[in-house]
Amino acid sequence: MTETLESVTDEVDQQQLAQQLLEQAREQGVELVGP
């Protein structure tokens, strides 16, 4: 149970980090094309 919760938390952290990187790139005028 604990391992599953940690895995979910890791996925959420990665999504938040990716979102932050996307926002920073947009602020710098970088166009990122993705799925």
PDBQT receptor file of N, H, CA, C and O in Angstrom, charges set to zero:
ATOM      1  N   MET A   1       0.843  -1.202   0.000  1.00  0.00    +0.000 N 
ATOM      2  CA  MET A   1       0.000   0.000   0.000  1.00  0.00    +0.000 C 
ATOM      3  C   MET A   1       0.872   1.244   0.000  1.00  0.00    +0.000 C 
ATOM      4  O   MET A   1       0.641   2.184  -0.761  1.00  0.00    +0.000 OA
ATOM      5  N   THR A   2       1.883   1.235   0.872  1.00  0.00    +0.000 N 
ATOM      6  H   THR A   2       2.071   0.472   1.490  1.00  0.00    +0.000 HD
ATOM      7  CA  THR A   2       2.755   2.411   0.958  1.00  0.00    +0.000 C 
ATOM      8  C   THR A   2       3.496   2.630  -0.361  1.00  0.00    +0.000 C 
ATOM      9  O   THR A   2       3.631   3.763  -0.823  1.00  0.00    +0.000 OA
ATOM     10  N   GLU A   3       3.975   1.539  -0.963  1.00  0.00    +0.000 N 
ATOM     11  H   GLU A   3       3.866   0.619  -0.588  1.00  0.00    +0.000 HD
ATOM     12  CA  GLU A   3       4.715   1.671  -2.216  1.00  0.00    +0.000 C 
ATOM     13  C   GLU A   3       3.836   2.294  -3.294  1.00  0.00    +0.000 C 
ATOM     14  O   GLU A   3       4.299   3.120  -4.080  1.00  0.00    +0.000 OA
ATOM     15  N   THR A   4       2.575   1.897  -3.328  1.00  0.00    +0.000 N 
ATOM     16  H   THR A   4       2.199   1.225  -2.689  1.00  0.00    +0.000 HD
ATOM     17  CA  THR A   4       1.659   2.438  -4.335  1.00  0.00    +0.000 C 
ATOM     18  C   THR A   4       1.479   3.933  -4.130  1.00  0.00    +0.000 C 
ATOM     19  O   THR A   4       1.508   4.699  -5.093  1.00  0.00    +0.000 OA
ATOM     20  N   LEU A   5       1.293   4.357  -2.877  1.00  0.00    +0.000 N 
ATOM     21  H   LEU A   5       1.270   3.735  -2.095  1.00  0.00    +0.000 HD
ATOM     22  CA  LEU A   5       1.110   5.780  -2.598  1.00  0.00    +0.000 C 
ATOM     23  C   LEU A   5       2.353   6.556  -3.006  1.00  0.00    +0.000 C 
ATOM     24  O   LEU A   5       2.243   7.646  -3.568  1.00  0.00    +0.000 OA
ATOM     25  N   GLU A   6       3.526   6.013  -2.732  1.00  0.00    +0.000 N 
ATOM     26  H   GLU A   6       3.615   5.128  -2.276  1.00  0.00    +0.000 HD
ATOM     27  CA  GLU A   6       4.767   6.710  -3.088  1.00  0.00    +0.000 C 
ATOM     28  C   GLU A   6       4.884   6.831  -4.603  1.00  0.00    +0.000 C 
ATOM     29  O   GLU A   6       5.324   7.861  -5.113  1.00  0.00    +0.000 OA
ATOM     30  N   SER A   7       4.496   5.793  -5.313  1.00  0.00    +0.000 N 
ATOM     31  H   SER A   7       4.139   4.956  -4.899  1.00  0.00    +0.000 HD
ATOM     32  CA  SER A   7       4.571   5.826  -6.776  1.00  0.00    +0.000 C 
ATOM     33  C   SER A   7       3.658   6.917  -7.320  1.00  0.00    +0.000 C 
ATOM     34  O   SER A   7       4.039   7.659  -8.225  1.00  0.00    +0.000 OA
ATOM     35  N   VAL A   8       2.455   7.013  -6.769  1.00  0.00    +0.000 N 
ATOM     36  H   VAL A   8       2.145   6.410  -6.034  1.00  0.00    +0.000 HD
ATOM     37  CA  VAL A   8       1.513   8.037  -7.221  1.00  0.00    +0.000 C 
ATOM     38  C   VAL A   8       2.074   9.414  -6.919  1.00  0.00    +0.000 C 
ATOM     39  O   VAL A   8       1.978  10.321  -7.747  1.00  0.00    +0.000 OA
ATOM     40  N   THR A   9       2.657   9.577  -5.744  1.00  0.00    +0.000 N 
ATOM     41  H   THR A   9       2.734   8.840  -5.072  1.00  0.00    +0.000 HD
ATOM     42  CA  THR A   9       3.231  10.873  -5.366  1.00  0.00    +0.000 C 
ATOM     43  C   THR A   9       4.355  11.246  -6.326  1.00  0.00    +0.000 C 
ATOM     44  O   THR A   9       4.460  12.401  -6.739  1.00  0.00    +0.000 OA
ATOM     45  N   ASP A  10       5.194  10.279  -6.683  1.00  0.00    +0.000 N 
ATOM     46  H   ASP A  10       5.109   9.341  -6.347  1.00  0.00    +0.000 HD
ATOM     47  CA  ASP A  10       6.288  10.553  -7.618  1.00  0.00    +0.000 C 
ATOM     48  C   ASP A  10       5.728  11.020  -8.956  1.00  0.00    +0.000 C 
ATOM     49  O   ASP A  10       6.258  11.954  -9.557  1.00  0.00    +0.000 OA
ATOM     50  N   GLU A  11       4.661  10.379  -9.429  1.00  0.00    +0.000 N 
ATOM     51  H   GLU A  11       4.229   9.620  -8.941  1.00  0.00    +0.000 HD
ATOM     52  CA  GLU A  11       4.073  10.768 -10.714  1.00  0.00    +0.000 C 
ATOM     53  C   GLU A  11       3.536  12.188 -10.643  1.00  0.00    +0.000 C 
ATOM     54  O   GLU A  11       3.716  12.966 -11.580  1.00  0.00    +0.000 OA
ATOM     55  N   VAL A  12       2.882  12.531  -9.546  1.00  0.00    +0.000 N 
ATOM     56  H   VAL A  12       2.737  11.899  -8.785  1.00  0.00    +0.000 HD
ATOM     57  CA  VAL A  12       2.326  13.874  -9.392  1.00  0.00    +0.000 C 
ATOM     58  C   VAL A  12       3.455  14.892  -9.362  1.00  0.00    +0.000 C 
ATOM     59  O   VAL A  12       3.356  15.946  -9.991  1.00  0.00    +0.000 OA
ATOM     60  N   ASP A  13       4.532  14.586  -8.634  1.00  0.00    +0.000 N 
ATOM     61  H   ASP A  13       4.611  13.730  -8.123  1.00  0.00    +0.000 HD
ATOM     62  CA  ASP A  13       5.667  15.509  -8.558  1.00  0.00    +0.000 C 
ATOM     63  C   ASP A  13       6.252  15.731  -9.947  1.00  0.00    +0.000 C 
ATOM     64  O   ASP A  13       6.592  16.859 -10.305  1.00  0.00    +0.000 OA
ATOM     65  N   GLN A  14       6.371  14.666 -10.726  1.00  0.00    +0.000 N 
ATOM     66  H   GLN A  14       6.095  13.750 -10.435  1.00  0.00    +0.000 HD
ATOM     67  CA  GLN A  14       6.937  14.797 -12.068  1.00  0.00    +0.000 C 
ATOM     68  C   GLN A  14       6.034  15.653 -12.943  1.00  0.00    +0.000 C 
ATOM     69  O   GLN A  14       6.518  16.456 -13.741  1.00  0.00    +0.000 OA
ATOM     70  N   GLN A  15       4.723  15.485 -12.797  1.00  0.00    +0.000 N 
ATOM     71  H   GLN A  15       4.330  14.833 -12.149  1.00  0.00    +0.000 HD
ATOM     72  CA  GLN A  15       3.789  16.285 -13.599  1.00  0.00    +0.000 C 
ATOM     73  C   GLN A  15       3.898  17.749 -13.213  1.00  0.00    +0.000 C 
ATOM     74  O   GLN A  15       3.881  18.625 -14.078  1.00  0.00    +0.000 OA
ATOM     75  N   GLN A  16       4.010  18.023 -11.910  1.00  0.00    +0.000 N 
ATOM     76  H   GLN A  16       4.023  17.312 -11.207  1.00  0.00    +0.000 HD
ATOM     77  CA  GLN A  16       4.118  19.408 -11.455  1.00  0.00    +0.000 C 
ATOM     78  C   GLN A  16       5.423  20.020 -11.954  1.00  0.00    +0.000 C 
ATOM     79  O   GLN A  16       5.449  21.178 -12.370  1.00  0.00    +0.000 OA
ATOM     80  N   LEU A  17       6.505  19.243 -11.912  1.00  0.00    +0.000 N 
ATOM     81  H   LEU A  17       6.484  18.303 -11.574  1.00  0.00    +0.000 HD
ATOM     82  CA  LEU A  17       7.797  19.738 -12.371  1.00  0.00    +0.000 C 
ATOM     83  C   LEU A  17       7.748  20.029 -13.868  1.00  0.00    +0.000 C 
ATOM     84  O   LEU A  17       8.239  21.061 -14.325  1.00  0.00    +0.000 OA
ATOM     85  N   ALA A  18       7.154  19.117 -14.623  1.00  0.00    +0.000 N 
ATOM     86  H   ALA A  18       6.755  18.278 -14.252  1.00  0.00    +0.000 HD
ATOM     87  CA  ALA A  18       7.043  19.319 -16.070  1.00  0.00    +0.000 C 
ATOM     88  C   ALA A  18       6.213  20.562 -16.372  1.00  0.00    +0.000 C 
ATOM     89  O   ALA A  18       6.539  21.327 -17.279  1.00  0.00    +0.000 OA
ATOM     90  N   GLN A  19       5.144  20.758 -15.610  1.00  0.00    +0.000 N 
ATOM     91  H   GLN A  19       4.879  20.136 -14.873  1.00  0.00    +0.000 HD
ATOM     92  CA  GLN A  19       4.291  21.928 -15.826  1.00  0.00    +0.000 C 
ATOM     93  C   GLN A  19       5.073  23.203 -15.553  1.00  0.00    +0.000 C 
ATOM     94  O   GLN A  19       4.950  24.181 -16.290  1.00  0.00    +0.000 OA
ATOM     95  N   GLN A  20       5.880  23.194 -14.495  1.00  0.00    +0.000 N 
ATOM     96  H   GLN A  20       5.980  22.399 -13.896  1.00  0.00    +0.000 HD
ATOM     97  CA  GLN A  20       6.679  24.376 -14.170  1.00  0.00    +0.000 C 
ATOM     98  C   GLN A  20       7.678  24.665 -15.283  1.00  0.00    +0.000 C 
ATOM     99  O   GLN A  20       7.877  25.819 -15.661  1.00  0.00    +0.000 OA
ATOM    100  N   LEU A  21       8.305  23.613 -15.808  1.00  0.00    +0.000 N 
ATOM    101  H   LEU A  21       8.143  22.675 -15.501  1.00  0.00    +0.000 HD
ATOM    102  CA  LEU A  21       9.273  23.805 -16.885  1.00  0.00    +0.000 C 
ATOM    103  C   LEU A  21       8.579  24.364 -18.122  1.00  0.00    +0.000 C 
ATOM    104  O   LEU A  21       9.126  25.232 -18.803  1.00  0.00    +0.000 OA
ATOM    105  N   LEU A  22       7.376  23.869 -18.415  1.00  0.00    +0.000 N 
ATOM    106  H   LEU A  22       6.932  23.164 -17.862  1.00  0.00    +0.000 HD
ATOM    107  CA  LEU A  22       6.622  24.370 -19.568  1.00  0.00    +0.000 C 
ATOM    108  C   LEU A  22       6.316  25.848 -19.400  1.00  0.00    +0.000 C 
ATOM    109  O   LEU A  22       6.477  26.629 -20.339  1.00  0.00    +0.000 OA
ATOM    110  N   GLU A  23       5.874  26.236 -18.211  1.00  0.00    +0.000 N 
ATOM    111  H   GLU A  23       5.743  25.602 -17.449  1.00  0.00    +0.000 HD
ATOM    112  CA  GLU A  23       5.531  27.640 -17.971  1.00  0.00    +0.000 C 
ATOM    113  C   GLU A  23       6.775  28.523 -18.098  1.00  0.00    +0.000 C 
ATOM    114  O   GLU A  23       6.705  29.615 -18.662  1.00  0.00    +0.000 OA
ATOM    115  N   GLN A  24       7.905  28.055 -17.579  1.00  0.00    +0.000 N 
ATOM    116  H   GLN A  24       7.961  27.168 -17.122  1.00  0.00    +0.000 HD
ATOM    117  CA  GLN A  24       9.138  28.832 -17.679  1.00  0.00    +0.000 C 
ATOM    118  C   GLN A  24       9.543  28.987 -19.141  1.00  0.00    +0.000 C 
ATOM    119  O   GLN A  24       9.963  30.065 -19.560  1.00  0.00    +0.000 OA
ATOM    120  N   ALA A  25       9.418  27.918 -19.911  1.00  0.00    +0.000 N 
ATOM    121  H   ALA A  25       9.076  27.042 -19.570  1.00  0.00    +0.000 HD
ATOM    122  CA  ALA A  25       9.788  27.970 -21.324  1.00  0.00    +0.000 C 
ATOM    123  C   ALA A  25       8.896  28.958 -22.065  1.00  0.00    +0.000 C 
ATOM    124  O   ALA A  25       9.377  29.725 -22.900  1.00  0.00    +0.000 OA
ATOM    125  N   ARG A  26       7.601  28.943 -21.764  1.00  0.00    +0.000 N 
ATOM    126  H   ARG A  26       7.211  28.320 -21.086  1.00  0.00    +0.000 HD
ATOM    127  CA  ARG A  26       6.680  29.868 -22.434  1.00  0.00    +0.000 C 
ATOM    128  C   ARG A  26       7.042  31.303 -22.092  1.00  0.00    +0.000 C 
ATOM    129  O   ARG A  26       6.997  32.177 -22.957  1.00  0.00    +0.000 OA
ATOM    130  N   GLU A  27       7.401  31.553 -20.842  1.00  0.00    +0.000 N 
ATOM    131  H   GLU A  27       7.438  30.843 -20.139  1.00  0.00    +0.000 HD
ATOM    132  CA  GLU A  27       7.766  32.909 -20.430  1.00  0.00    +0.000 C 
ATOM    133  C   GLU A  27       8.996  33.382 -21.200  1.00  0.00    +0.000 C 
ATOM    134  O   GLU A  27       9.138  34.572 -21.481  1.00  0.00    +0.000 OA
ATOM    135  N   GLN A  28       9.880  32.450 -21.540  1.00  0.00    +0.000 N 
ATOM    136  H   GLN A  28       9.764  31.483 -21.312  1.00  0.00    +0.000 HD
ATOM    137  CA  GLN A  28      11.108  32.807 -22.247  1.00  0.00    +0.000 C 
ATOM    138  C   GLN A  28      10.884  32.830 -23.756  1.00  0.00    +0.000 C 
ATOM    139  O   GLN A  28      11.812  33.092 -24.521  1.00  0.00    +0.000 OA
ATOM    140  N   GLY A  29       9.653  32.556 -24.183  1.00  0.00    +0.000 N 
ATOM    141  H   GLY A  29       8.899  32.344 -23.562  1.00  0.00    +0.000 HD
ATOM    142  CA  GLY A  29       9.344  32.619 -25.607  1.00  0.00    +0.000 C 
ATOM    143  C   GLY A  29       9.700  31.352 -26.356  1.00  0.00    +0.000 C 
ATOM    144  O   GLY A  29       9.812  31.360 -27.582  1.00  0.00    +0.000 OA
ATOM    145  N   VAL A  30       9.876  30.270 -25.630  1.00  0.00    +0.000 N 
ATOM    146  H   VAL A  30       9.785  30.263 -24.634  1.00  0.00    +0.000 HD
ATOM    147  CA  VAL A  30      10.210  29.002 -26.287  1.00  0.00    +0.000 C 
ATOM    148  C   VAL A  30       8.926  28.255 -26.606  1.00  0.00    +0.000 C 
ATOM    149  O   VAL A  30       8.077  28.072 -25.734  1.00  0.00    +0.000 OA
ATOM    150  N   GLU A  31       8.781  27.823 -27.852  1.00  0.00    +0.000 N 
ATOM    151  H   GLU A  31       9.471  27.971 -28.561  1.00  0.00    +0.000 HD
ATOM    152  CA  GLU A  31       7.587  27.090 -28.255  1.00  0.00    +0.000 C 
ATOM    153  C   GLU A  31       7.873  25.592 -28.199  1.00  0.00    +0.000 C 
ATOM    154  O   GLU A  31       8.736  25.087 -28.917  1.00  0.00    +0.000 OA
ATOM    155  N   LEU A  32       7.140  24.894 -27.343  1.00  0.00    +0.000 N 
ATOM    156  H   LEU A  32       6.439  25.305 -26.760  1.00  0.00    +0.000 HD
ATOM    157  CA  LEU A  32       7.322  23.449 -27.236  1.00  0.00    +0.000 C 
ATOM    158  C   LEU A  32       6.095  22.755 -27.809  1.00  0.00    +0.000 C 
ATOM    159  O   LEU A  32       4.964  23.055 -27.426  1.00  0.00    +0.000 OA
ATOM    160  N   VAL A  33       6.329  21.822 -28.735  1.00  0.00    +0.000 N 
ATOM    161  H   VAL A  33       7.248  21.579 -29.047  1.00  0.00    +0.000 HD
ATOM    162  CA  VAL A  33       5.217  21.094 -29.335  1.00  0.00    +0.000 C 
ATOM    163  C   VAL A  33       5.234  19.674 -28.801  1.00  0.00    +0.000 C 
ATOM    164  O   VAL A  33       6.248  18.981 -28.890  1.00  0.00    +0.000 OA
ATOM    165  N   GLY A  34       4.110  19.243 -28.246  1.00  0.00    +0.000 N 
ATOM    166  H   GLY A  34       3.286  19.806 -28.174  1.00  0.00    +0.000 HD
ATOM    167  CA  GLY A  34       4.044  17.894 -27.674  1.00  0.00    +0.000 C 
ATOM    168  C   GLY A  34       2.677  17.286 -27.882  1.00  0.00    +0.000 C 
ATOM    169  O   GLY A  34       1.787  17.915 -28.455  1.00  0.00    +0.000 OA
ATOM    170  N   PRO A  35       2.512  16.083 -27.424  1.00  0.00    +0.000 N 
ATOM    171  CA  PRO A  35       1.250  15.366 -27.586  1.00  0.00    +0.000 C 
ATOM    172  C   PRO A  35       0.132  16.018 -26.785  1.00  0.00    +0.000 C 
ATOM    173  O   PRO A  35      -1.003  15.540 -26.808  1.00  0.00    +0.000 OA
TER     174      PRO A  35
